[in-house]
Amino acid sequence: MKKVYFYSIGVLLLVISFFLDNEVANFFVDNKINFLDGIAILIHSLEAYMLFPFVLIILLVFRKKNKILPLLLAFVFYLGITQLIKVIAARPRPFTKFNFSDLGEADINRSFPSGHSAATASVIRFFEFNRILLWVWIGITILVIFSRVYLGMHYLSDVVAGFILGYFIGDLSIFLAEKLQGGYF
C-alpha cells in the first residue's frame, strides 16, 4: 500500500512540475554560478547507462550476487522504456527555447523523460542493504536531477518523470526477479 501512495504522490508532483517548467528554466537562465557549471557539465559528460556497471561493481564488492539479475533487468528496462518514451514524446530540450548553450546534444527532441534521472532512480532500491550507500545514492540522484535542469538539458517535469519511471523500473525488476528466482530480498 505504501507504493501506491508513493506513486500517487509522484504523479501529483509530475502534474505540478509541468506548470513550473518554464519558471524553473527561466530561473536557471538568470542565475548561473561558475562553480555549479563545472559540476553540472561533468555530470552531463557521464553517460547514464554507465551507472549500471558501477552499481554492479558495488554489488559484487558487497557480495550481493542475488541482486545481479534484477540489475540486468533494470538496465534492459531502462534502455528500452526510456528510449521508447523519448521517441514518442519528442519533446524539445529547454536549451532550444531559452538559448542555453548547446553541449553538443544530438538528441535535441528527446527531453522527456530524463534518462539520467531514470537511470539513477532505477538502482536506488539496490542499495537498501546498506543505509549509508542508500543515502549516498539518493544524494547522487538528487545531484544528477539538479544538474540536468540546471544545464537546460531537461525541464523540471522531465526529471520528475524520469525519477518516477526509474524507481518503477527498479521495483519492476526486483518483482520480476523474485518471481523468477522464487524469493529475492
Phi and psi in degrees as a GROMACS rama.xvg file:
@    title "Ramachandran Plot"
@    xaxis  label "Phi"
@    yaxis  label "Psi"
@TYPE xy
-59.7049  -39.4305  LYS-2
-62.7275  -37.6102  LYS-3
-61.8377  -44.1659  VAL-4
-65.1257  -42.7681  TYR-5
-58.1898  -50.182  PHE-6
-70.0737  -32.1118  TYR-7
-64.4787  -44.0438  SER-8
-64.4672  -39.2476  ILE-9
-60.2434  -44.0043  GLY-10
-65.2407  -40.3019  VAL-11
-61.3085  -45.0508  LEU-12
-62.2999  -36.4673  LEU-13
-63.0911  -45.8265  LEU-14
-61.379  -46.1268  VAL-15
-62.3377  -40.6506  ILE-16
-63.3079  -30.9393  SER-17
-59.9315  -36.1179  PHE-18
-73.9883  -20.6018  PHE-19
-99.8074  -4.4514  LEU-20
-50.1641  -55.2568  ASP-21
-66.7213  -38.6419  ASN-22
-65.0826  -42.8723  GLU-23
-66.1119  -44.2459  VAL-24
-61.5379  -43.4906  ALA-25
-61.4572  -39.9082  ASN-26
-57.9071  -45.8161  PHE-27
-74.0608  -25.6929  PHE-28
-63.7133  -41.3779  VAL-29
-85.0275  -11.6994  ASP-30
-133.146  63.8954  ASN-31
-87.7947  142.826  LYS-32
-127.312  125.839  ILE-33
-53.7617  -43.1294  ASN-34
-59.7598  -44.158  PHE-35
-69.5614  -31.8145  LEU-36
-56.3157  -47.3551  ASP-37
-62.7719  -44.1395  GLY-38
-64.6162  -45.5733  ILE-39
-64.3284  -38.8644  ALA-40
-68.2571  -37.4043  ILE-41
-61.7437  -45.8728  LEU-42
-62.3919  -40.7454  ILE-43
-60.684  -35.0542  HIS-44
-71.9343  -16.135  SER-45
-85.5076  127.316  LEU-46
-74.6191  136.401  GLU-47
-59.4987  -38.6398  ALA-48
-66.1784  -16.5662  TYR-49
-72.3969  -12.2549  MET-50
-67.6356  -32.0418  LEU-51
-65.0394  -45.6405  PHE-52
-63.1066  -34.3776  PRO-53
-62.1468  -46.1235  PHE-54
-65.1739  -39.2428  VAL-55
-58.0871  -43.956  LEU-56
-61.8714  -43.4371  ILE-57
-61.2056  -44.3426  ILE-58
-63.0178  -38.8474  LEU-59
-68.3589  -39.4551  LEU-60
-61.5671  -39.0471  VAL-61
-89.3356  8.43881  PHE-62
56.562  46.6883  ARG-63
-107.427  58.4791  LYS-64
-64.3256  -23.4832  LYS-65
-71.218  -8.95249  ASN-66
-98.3968  -0.226221  LYS-67
-70.4085  -46.1785  ILE-68
-59.2153  -48.5163  LEU-69
-62.3756  -33.3744  PRO-70
-65.4627  -41.5943  LEU-71
-63.8678  -40.7894  LEU-72
-61.7738  -43.4938  LEU-73
-60.7364  -40.6795  ALA-74
-62.4608  -47.0343  PHE-75
-63.1587  -46.3906  VAL-76
-63.9485  -41.7825  PHE-77
-56.8991  -51.8347  TYR-78
-61.5046  -49.3799  LEU-79
-68.6519  -52.4171  GLY-80
-69.4165  -45.2585  ILE-81
-61.8664  -47.2785  THR-82
-66.3234  -37.5314  GLN-83
-61.2277  -47.1846  LEU-84
-64.6038  -40.0971  ILE-85
-59.0825  -42.7654  LYS-86
-67.4682  -42.4387  VAL-87
-67.4418  -45.7649  ILE-88
-72.2796  -39.1414  ALA-89
44.63  46.4411  ALA-90
-84.1456  128.113  ARG-91
-64.0499  146.891  PRO-92
-73.6096  152.097  ARG-93
-57.9759  -33.7277  PRO-94
-62.3208  -21.231  PHE-95
-74.3701  -25.4685  THR-96
-93.6521  -34.7837  LYS-97
-107.433  10.6057  PHE-98
58.1569  38.5692  ASN-99
-70.0535  162.103  PHE-100
-73.1458  138.003  SER-101
-77.6271  126.71  ASP-102
-95.8673  29.1809  LEU-103
78.5093  24.6604  GLY-104
-75.4733  118.436  GLU-105
-79.4508  -31.7613  ALA-106
-93.6135  67.8818  ASP-107
-60.9696  -34.8679  ILE-108
-100.085  40.5026  ASN-109
-134.226  51.6595  ARG-110
-84.0088  -32.7742  SER-111
-109.631  123.732  PHE-112
-88.112  171.39  PRO-113
-72.382  120.048  SER-114
-68.8067  -38.3242  GLY-115
-61.7923  -43.6715  HIS-116
-64.9816  -42.2685  SER-117
-63.5034  -42.2819  ALA-118
-63.8952  -48.3599  ALA-119
-67.1667  -38.6768  THR-120
-71.4436  -28.8389  ALA-121
-68.4984  -17.72  SER-122
-109.285  5.24326  VAL-123
-55.3606  -46.7521  ILE-124
-65.3288  -18.705  ARG-125
-73.3994  -11.8559  PHE-126
-103.414  10.7811  PHE-127
-65.0513  -16.2456  GLU-128
-74.0793  -13.6963  PHE-129
-142.322  113.322  ASN-130
-59.2873  -39.7242  ARG-131
-65.3659  -48.9629  ILE-132
-60.7042  -39.1572  LEU-133
-59.9486  -49.3022  LEU-134
-70.4319  -33.7736  TRP-135
-63.1518  -43.3214  VAL-136
-67.4749  -38.031  TRP-137
-61.3195  -41.1822  ILE-138
-61.8596  -42.6895  GLY-139
-61.6476  -42.8041  ILE-140
-60.6679  -44.3695  THR-141
-63.522  -41.991  ILE-142
-62.3637  -43.376  LEU-143
-62.9582  -46.1849  VAL-144
-59.8408  -46.8005  ILE-145
-59.8389  -45.776  PHE-146
-62.6742  -35.0017  SER-147
-66.9322  -39.1997  ARG-148
-75.5512  -41.3716  VAL-149
-58.1496  -41.4955  TYR-150
-77.661  -13.053  LEU-151
83.6815  17.609  GLY-152
-80.3646  -25.2713  MET-153
-144.803  151.352  HIS-154
-79.7727  165.111  TYR-155
-56.5689  -43.0519  LEU-156
-64.9747  -29.5121  SER-157
-63.6599  -44.1138  ASP-158
-76.1014  -33.5535  VAL-159
-64.6555  -45.8129  VAL-160
-63.0115  -40.855  ALA-161
-61.5598  -41.688  GLY-162
-63.2675  -48.8539  PHE-163
-61.2721  -46.5091  ILE-164
-60.8684  -46.0143  LEU-165
-62.23  -44.2377  GLY-166
-63.6734  -39.3017  TYR-167
-62.5135  -41.7869  PHE-168
-60.9957  -42.6641  ILE-169
-60.3982  -47.1399  GLY-170
-60.0657  -46.6046  ASP-171
-61.4494  -42.9449  LEU-172
-63.1119  -43.176  SER-173
-66.8207  -43.021  ILE-174
-59.2036  -48.6634  PHE-175
-65.1797  -38.396  LEU-176
-65.1762  -37.7773  ALA-177
-60.0287  -43.4946  GLU-178
-66.1252  -40.3893  LYS-179
-71.4337  -37.6328  LEU-180
-97.531  -7.2591  GLN-181
72.1335  36.3074  GLY-182
126.378  126.892  GLY-183
-126.962  -66.7812  TYR-184
